[in-house]
Amino acid sequence: MTNNKKNDWFTIEKIDDNTSVISEYKHWEETHCYVLNGTEKCLLIDTGLGVENIWEQVQELTDKPVTVVTTHVHYDHFGGHQYFSDFYVHEAETEWINGGFPLTLEQVRNFLTEEPCDFPKDFDVNNYKLFEGIPTRVLKDNDTIELGKRTIQVLHTPGHSPGHMCFYEEDKGYLYTGDLIYIGELFAYFPSTDPVAYMNSIKKLLPLIVKRILPAHHDLNVPLPIIKDMDKAFTELYENGKLKHGSGTFTYDGFGIKL
């Protein structure tokens, strides 16, 4: 993977000739959004925090019509949806993206401004709003998204949120994991999370032939065995009666689970 371009807020890196990642490394969440070019259209997986205009970056990576797909409706994944007219969400979270997000704007602003952050000089958190809109397509498990000589499979993987989705590209062996799998602390403690569903979603990924894990946060070099390692950790917590809210935070090699 080569570093293609960096501006004051976004970093763009190439994964292959038709796939790029737009990252927000200056924010503590280190979010990643993925640009997938097909022969007919472009798919943007998530739009990040909405601190700056991600559409300006996407335009440099494609000349195709752009469709946005939302791994899940949390503020750090749909912040830039305002710049796109064509976006998809899972059927379980259509209300969340149309004004029913379960956190207040004040709570979101507090999350957004946790340290460390190096915001652009002209960014004012008091002007930060949550996007609201009606999706152009509502997705469900095992749907496919056709880009032209490139097919993306939708995997409903609830747990972190009710409508969380991973996206699998069988031809390349790419698995876009959103907030289900990444290096760092996994969040399953919010009231809207379901730790047991989280475990079952990880189990759902085990049969897939994966050559590259592409997460929504932090280090892009995610070791492939982490799926099995996380499955083992969640399963052991479940068997010991600890896979429930309030159990605490459990630390493993490369990741943690906050319950």
ChimeraX attribute file (.defattr): number of C-alpha atoms within 10 A of each C-alpha:
attribute: neighborCount
match mode: 1-to-1
recipient: residues
	/A:1	10
	/A:2	10
	/A:3	12
	/A:4	12
	/A:5	12
	/A:6	13
	/A:7	8
	/A:8	12
	/A:9	17
	/A:10	21
	/A:11	18
	/A:12	24
	/A:13	18
	/A:14	18
	/A:15	17
	/A:16	11
	/A:17	8
	/A:18	14
	/A:19	17
	/A:20	24
	/A:21	27
	/A:22	25
	/A:23	24
	/A:24	22
	/A:25	17
	/A:26	17
	/A:27	19
	/A:28	17
	/A:29	20
	/A:30	17
	/A:31	26
	/A:32	29
	/A:33	27
	/A:34	26
	/A:35	25
	/A:36	24
	/A:37	24
	/A:38	18
	/A:39	12
	/A:40	14
	/A:41	18
	/A:42	25
	/A:43	23
	/A:44	23
	/A:45	27
	/A:46	28
	/A:47	30
	/A:48	27
	/A:49	25
	/A:50	20
	/A:51	21
	/A:52	19
	/A:53	18
	/A:54	23
	/A:55	16
	/A:56	10
	/A:57	18
	/A:58	21
	/A:59	12
	/A:60	9
	/A:61	18
	/A:62	17
	/A:63	12
	/A:64	15
	/A:65	13
	/A:66	23
	/A:67	20
	/A:68	24
	/A:69	28
	/A:70	28
	/A:71	31
	/A:72	28
	/A:73	24
	/A:74	23
	/A:75	23
	/A:76	23
	/A:77	24
	/A:78	26
	/A:79	24
	/A:80	22
	/A:81	26
	/A:82	17
	/A:83	14
	/A:84	14
	/A:85	13
	/A:86	15
	/A:87	23
	/A:88	20
	/A:89	26
	/A:90	24
	/A:91	17
	/A:92	18
	/A:93	21
	/A:94	21
	/A:95	15
	/A:96	18
	/A:97	22
	/A:98	14
	/A:99	13
	/A:100	12
	/A:101	18
	/A:102	13
	/A:103	11
	/A:104	11
	/A:105	15
	/A:106	13
	/A:107	10
	/A:108	16
	/A:109	17
	/A:110	11
	/A:111	14
	/A:112	19
	/A:113	14
	/A:114	11
	/A:115	10
	/A:116	10
	/A:117	14
	/A:118	13
	/A:119	16
	/A:120	12
	/A:121	7
	/A:122	8
	/A:123	11
	/A:124	10
	/A:125	14
	/A:126	9
	/A:127	7
	/A:128	17
	/A:129	14
	/A:130	21
	/A:131	17
	/A:132	17
	/A:133	15
	/A:134	16
	/A:135	20
	/A:136	13
	/A:137	14
	/A:138	16
	/A:139	24
	/A:140	16
	/A:141	15
	/A:142	13
	/A:143	14
	/A:144	16
	/A:145	16
	/A:146	16
	/A:147	20
	/A:148	12
	/A:149	10
	/A:150	18
	/A:151	15
	/A:152	22
	/A:153	18
	/A:154	21
	/A:155	24
	/A:156	23
	/A:157	29
	/A:158	24
	/A:159	25
	/A:160	26
	/A:161	26
	/A:162	20
	/A:163	23
	/A:164	27
	/A:165	30
	/A:166	27
	/A:167	24
	/A:168	24
	/A:169	18
	/A:170	16
	/A:171	10
	/A:172	12
	/A:173	14
	/A:174	18
	/A:175	22
	/A:176	24
	/A:177	23
	/A:178	27
	/A:179	24
	/A:180	25
	/A:181	22
	/A:182	25
	/A:183	20
	/A:184	16
	/A:185	16
	/A:186	21
	/A:187	19
	/A:188	25
	/A:189	20
	/A:190	14
	/A:191	9
	/A:192	12
	/A:193	19
	/A:194	20
	/A:195	27
	/A:196	17
	/A:197	17
	/A:198	25
	/A:199	24
	/A:200	16
	/A:201	22
	/A:202	21
	/A:203	18
	/A:204	14
	/A:205	19
	/A:206	12
	/A:207	7
	/A:208	12
	/A:209	15
	/A:210	17
	/A:211	13
	/A:212	17
	/A:213	22
	/A:214	24
	/A:215	24
	/A:216	29
	/A:217	23
	/A:218	18
	/A:219	14
	/A:220	16
	/A:221	12
	/A:222	17
	/A:223	13
	/A:224	12
	/A:225	8
	/A:226	17
	/A:227	20
	/A:228	14
	/A:229	15
	/A:230	22
	/A:231	19
	/A:232	15
	/A:233	18
	/A:234	23
	/A:235	18
	/A:236	13
	/A:237	18
	/A:238	15
	/A:239	9
	/A:240	9
	/A:241	10
	/A:242	16
	/A:243	24
	/A:244	17
	/A:245	15
	/A:246	12
	/A:247	14
	/A:248	12
	/A:249	14
	/A:250	15
	/A:251	13
	/A:252	12
	/A:253	10
	/A:254	14
	/A:255	17
	/A:256	18
	/A:257	22
	/A:258	20
	/A:259	20
